[in-house]
Amino acid sequence: MSHHHAVNEPRGAVARQLHYRTLADKQTGAWAIYITHPGNQLGRAHEPLELADTHLPTVLFQVGRHPHRFRGACLGCDWESDRDDTNVLQAVEAAHDHTHTGWRTMPAVHPQPPAGRASTWAKQVTAAYPDGWFARGGPVLTIRPGPADRRPLPGRAPGGRGYDLPAPASTRAPAPAAAPAPPPAPLALIGRMERHARVLVA
């Protein structure tokens, strides 16, 4: 769904979020950064009031509208997606197409394990991705267990800056091979089993 901008409507995720903070009536259909997504706290105490120092993805939504409309956006410039989506993942993916060209070709990895092994996972994943990828806010692509688990997870990439995104089907690692058949029993053991069976039958 394409959209048009009003002449006086602020453009860009940061400008929209700060404008939203000034509104007395927050349910006016204004666009703001979606809750839990990067930049949602802009305009609150101790939060920066300027653009990020690099291109970083986030998501806008139209406040008070149901069903929600989402739009990919950038925290480092005034770029916004030229379409609105009803699915937040599609908006997040559009934002990454702007901020991290080539993200769809990154390797797919298994999701982060429990806390006890998270640091080892982060080191292994960081080594598998380009140098500086996660420092620049790049996403990690994870293999999700089923089609229902397709949520984009902000701040879940190694380093805490980028998203954890469900891997596109074309980038997923192949399914593990079936477990090998157990080795045959030694011939001497088979002989003893056969003799024991004959005794039981007799």
N, C-alpha and C positions, 0 to 999 in steps of 0.2 A: 504494500500500500504506500503510495508516494504521498508527500506532504508539501505544503507551502508555508512560508513564514510571513507573518504580519510585519509591516514596516517597522513598528516599534518593539517587536518581540525580541528579547535578547537571544543571542545565538551562542551555542557552545555550552558544554556541561557545567563549567565553573560559573559562567555568567548566569545561566538559568538557575543553578542552585542558590547563588547569592541573592538573586531576584526573588526566588521563592521564599527565602528567609524574611524578606521585608513585607510579605503580604499579610494583611490582617486576617483575611479569610483564606485558609490554606486549601479549601476544597473548591477551587475556582477553575479547574481544568488546566492549571499551569503545569509546565514540565519541570521535573526535578529529578535528581539522581535517585535511583531505586534503592530502597532500604537494604543495608548490608553490603552494597557495592561501593567500590572505591570512590571517595569524594562525598559520600552521603553526609558526612559530618562537617563539611565546609560551611563556614559562617557561624559555627558554634564557638564557644570560648576555647582558646588555645589552638585553634585550627587555622591553617594558612588561608589567606584570602586571595591568592594569586594562582596562576597556572603552574602546573608541574614543570620541572626542568627537562622533561622528555615526554614523548608521546606514550600515554598510558590509557588502556581501555577502561570504559565504564559503560553504564546503561542508564538512560533516561526513561521515565514513565510519566504518563499524564495523570496527575493527581485527581482522585475522585471519579475517574472514568472506569466503568466496568462493562465488559471485561477489560483488563488492562491493555494498554498499547505501550510497546517498548521500542526504544530507538538506540542503536549503538552510538557512542560518543567518545570523545577523547578529553583527557584531563590536561593535555599539554598544548592544545590549540582549540579553535572553535569548530573543528570538523564534527559533523553529525551525519549519520547514515541518511541516504536519500529515500529510505523506506521505513515504514513502521511495521512492527511485527506483533503478533499476539503471543509469541513464544519467546521467553527471555533468552533462551540459549541462542536462537537465531540472531538476536540483537547483539549478544556478547560476541558471537563469531564474526559478525560484520565489523564490530569495533576492532577485533584483532586483525582483520584483513587490512585495516588502516594503520594500526600501530605496530604490528609485527608481521610484515609480509613474509610468507613462507612458513608460517606456523603450522599449516596443515600437513607439511611434509616432515615434521619432527617425529622422532621415534615414539611409539606407544609403549607405556610401561604399566606394570601392575600398580594398583593404588597404594598409597602410603600405609604401612603396617601399623600395629599398635605402638604406643609411645616408646616402648623399650627398644624397638628396632628402627625407629624413625630416622635417627641420625645416619645409620648405615645406608638406609634407602636413599636419603637425600644426597649423600656422597656419590653413590652409584649412579643416580639419575643425573646429577650435575655433570659427571664425567661423560655421560652419553650424549649430552646436549652441547651446542656450540659454546665456546668460552664467553662468559659475560651475559649469556642469554637470560638467566633468571635475575641478575642484577639490573637488567634493563626492563624488568617487569614481564618477561616472556612467560607464556603458559606451559604447564606440563600436561601432556596428553595421557590419560589413564584409561585402561581397559575396564569398562564397567561390566558388572555381572549380568545385567539384563537391560532390555530396552526401556524399562520404567525408570532406571537410574541414569538420567541424562542431565542432571542439574549442573550448572556451572558453579564452581566453588571459589569465591574470591579469597585471595590471600593464602591459598593452599599449595602453591608451588614452592619448591625449595627456596628458602630465603624469606618467604612470607610476603613477597610483593606481587607476584603474578597469580593468575587463576589456575585451578585444576579443572581441565575441560575433558569431557568424554571424547575419546579418540574417534575420529571418523572411521567408518568401516574399512576404508581402503588403507588405513595406517595401522590397523590392529595387528598384533603379533599372532602368528598361527597358534591354533589350539594345541596344547601339549599332546604328545603322542600317547596312544593307549599303553597302559602298563604292560611290560613284557610278560609272557607266560612263565610260570615257575619252571626251573630246570627239571629235567626228568630225574626220577629217583635212581640211585645207583642200582646196577643189576643185582648185586648181592642182596640189597634190601628188598627188591621186588621178589626174588626167589623166596626169601623168608616169609613175605606176606602171602605168597601163593600157598606155601606149605601150611601156614597157619589157617588159611581159609579152608583147605581140604580137611584139616582136623575138625574145624567147627561144623562142617557139613556132614562128616562121617557119623 
